[in-house]
Amino acid sequence: MMVLLAVYGSLRRGKGAHMILEEGNAKFIGSGYTLEKFHMRANSLYPAIFIPREGDVASRIYVEVYDVSSALLKEIDAYEGVPSFYYRRKVRVKLDDGRIVDAEIYICNDSYRGLFEYVIENGFWD
């Protein structure tokens, strides 16, 4: 079974963990932005998104969407520390070509906010 996965951090092309997707034969579907807004933070190594609290800066998140196998998804879940550090849930993504797709995305558990000192206001981690 294949699953659409939206990635916004180290799994994106050109980033440190993208090889996991390449080696797992993930198929690139497109890039775009989540329709839902999240609070994005980062540290010197990688970003995380959180469900916004009152007063948080929230924005649509730039993502790349991949078609991944269920076996690869389990591997990525382990890499991302699911369910303790991150959890996955479905979001709608508007791709650059205009299509809207439902994809899974990793959201950081709120108790780990303190590990991410920088707020990224525009939803794009570079």
C-alpha positions in Angstrom: 0.0 0.0 0.0 1.3 3.5 -0.9 0.8 6.6 1.2 1.3 10.2 0.4 3.8 11.9 2.7 4.4 15.6 3.0 7.9 16.5 4.2 9.2 20.0 5.2 12.6 19.5 6.8 15.6 17.2 6.6 13.7 14.7 4.3 13.4 17.3 1.5 15.6 17.2 -1.6 19.0 18.5 -0.9 18.7 18.0 2.9 20.5 15.6 5.1 18.0 12.8 5.4 16.6 12.8 1.8 18.6 9.7 1.1 16.0 7.7 3.1 13.4 8.6 0.5 15.7 7.9 -2.4 16.8 4.6 -1.1 13.2 3.7 -0.3 12.2 4.4 -3.9 9.7 7.2 -2.9 8.1 8.8 -5.9 8.1 12.7 -5.9 4.5 13.9 -6.5 5.0 17.7 -6.2 5.7 20.6 -3.9 3.4 23.1 -2.5 1.9 24.4 0.8 -0.4 23.0 3.5 -3.8 24.5 3.5 -3.8 24.4 7.3 -1.6 26.7 9.2 1.0 25.5 11.7 3.6 27.0 14.1 7.0 26.3 12.7 10.2 26.4 14.8 13.7 25.2 14.1 17.0 24.7 15.8 20.4 24.6 14.1 19.8 21.2 12.7 16.1 20.8 11.6 12.6 22.3 11.9 9.4 21.1 13.5 5.8 22.1 13.2 3.4 22.4 16.1 -0.3 22.9 16.4 -0.5 26.7 17.1 -1.2 28.0 20.5 -2.9 31.3 21.1 -0.5 34.1 20.2 1.7 31.8 18.0 2.8 32.9 14.5 1.1 30.4 12.2 1.6 29.9 8.5 1.1 27.5 5.7 4.0 25.1 5.5 6.1 24.5 2.3 6.3 20.8 1.7 7.4 18.2 -0.9 4.9 15.3 -1.3 6.1 11.8 -2.0 4.3 8.5 -2.6 5.9 6.1 -0.2 5.3 2.4 0.6 4.0 1.3 4.0 7.4 -0.3 4.7 9.2 2.9 4.0 6.7 4.8 6.1 7.5 2.6 9.1 11.2 3.2 8.5 10.6 7.0 8.4 8.4 6.8 11.5 11.3 5.2 13.4 13.7 7.9 12.1 11.3 10.7 13.2 10.7 9.1 16.7 7.0 8.3 16.2 5.0 8.4 18.5 7.0 10.0 21.3 8.7 12.9 19.5 6.6 13.4 16.3 3.2 12.0 15.4 1.6 11.8 11.9 -1.7 13.1 10.8 -3.4 13.9 7.5 -3.3 17.4 6.0 -4.5 18.9 2.7 -1.7 20.2 0.5 -2.2 22.5 -2.5 0.5 21.6 -5.0 2.2 24.1 -7.3 0.3 22.7 -10.3 -3.0 23.4 -8.6 -3.9 19.9 -7.4 -5.1 19.4 -3.9 -4.0 16.2 -2.2 -4.3 14.6 1.2 -1.0 13.6 2.7 0.4 12.5 6.0 2.7 15.1 7.8 4.9 14.9 10.9 3.8 17.2 13.8 6.1 17.6 16.9 4.6 16.8 20.3 4.2 20.1 22.1 6.3 19.1 25.1 9.4 19.4 22.8 8.9 23.1 21.8 11.9 24.1 24.0 14.3 22.2 21.7 13.6 24.7 18.8 14.7 28.2 19.6 13.9 29.9 16.2 10.4 30.7 14.9 10.0 30.5 11.1 7.3 32.9 10.2 6.9 32.1 6.5 6.6 28.3 6.8 9.7 27.7 4.7 12.8 26.1 6.3 16.0 26.5 4.4 
